[in-house]
Amino acid sequence: MHPRLYRLIEKHQRIDRLLELEQRRPGRDPFRVMRLKKLKLRVKDLINRFTFRSARRVRHAMP
């Protein structure tokens, strides 16, 4: 696995854990929840973009 992809996946998981903790917390901050959700989505988009580009490179390298 590419190191950048690995770091992105780790970051996504870390954000997911923070989001779960915040949502379970009494008196949770709705703005923090919203920020974490947006950040998680942004990282997921980066993961998808990275894997799409990698797949394209593999297809173009094949004869």
Residue pairs with C-beta under 8 A, 6 or more apart in sequence:
2 50
2 54
4 50
5 47
5 50
5 51
5 54
8 43
8 46
8 47
8 50
9 47
11 43
12 40
12 43
12 44
12 47
15 36
15 39
15 40
15 43
16 40
18 36
19 33
19 36
19 37
19 40
22 28
22 29
22 32
22 33
22 36
23 33
